[in-house]
Amino acid sequence: MDLNLQGKRVVVTGSATGIGRATAEVFLREGAEVVINGLTETEVAAAIASLSPHGAVSGLAADIATAEGANALLDFAKRDGAVDVLVNNVGIFSVKPFEEITDADWLHYFNVNVLTAVRMTRAILPAMLERGTGAVVNLASEAGVKPLPQMVHYSVTKTAMIGLTRGLAELTKGTAVTVNAVLPGPTWTDGVEAYFRGLAAAKSLPMDGVIESYFRQDEPTSLIQRFVKPDEVARMIAFVASSPASNGAAYRIEGGIIRSIL
């Protein structure tokens, strides 16, 4: 499918690994120019080496959880032209009992999972509105709709991302600018794999058994009963970014975990 993304300038945050890198690859395959971002020069260089066969990609190591890092990425992204698509993908997760989540934890998660998107969009959206065209895609989660008791702090930040998305979309009325959210379910990223390997080792159980138990006990409403693949999420992100009549929406790609017809 041709998504009409040829020549578009795309910024994907947190894109040296996982869903972000898969998203960068999909946009490159569609003919877009992509700017990626990661925390270290080593991981950004490795991602560029992996992605460059697919198209024009550049990248910068910057911690956009800080104003300085966000500004550095923004300057880098804009140096060769206006940004047509912004994908706010960067985020963190952890499993932690609610009573052990400190104020510092809450502030850290909100800063990384929400304020990074606020910083980037605040800097890029006005120019999109002035041109009358552009797309912002925010990565939320099924946990933003169905909060997870073992990840309350993470879930709350993803609910905030859905609210941020709708609020920003209201600012685009009468233009061809869109702001949407994509809600992945449990996705088999490097971070998730590392978590489950640690869990399997701690329980002295095979990985397959731990995963099967997870979906049976923790995600029994999942209709696919497996992890979503990063490239499956990536294809949804690119589709949403290219859909001019979709605005202010929350697109689920969570394997049917949320028991709802909408």
Buried (B, 14 or more C-beta within 10 A) or exposed (E): EEBEBEEBBBBBBBBBBBBBBBBBBBBBBBBBBBBBBBBEEEBBBBBBEBBEEBBBBBBBBBBBBBEEBBBBBBEBBBEEEBBBBBBBBBBBBEEBEEEEBEEEEBEBBBBBBBBBBBBBBEBBBEEBBEEEBBBBBBBBBBBBBBBBEEBBBBBBBBBBBBBBBBEBBEEBEEBBBBBBBBBBBBBBBEBBEEBBEEBBEEEEEEEEEBBEEBBEEEBEBBEBBBBBBBBBBBBBBBBBBBBEEBBBBBBBBBBBBBEEEE
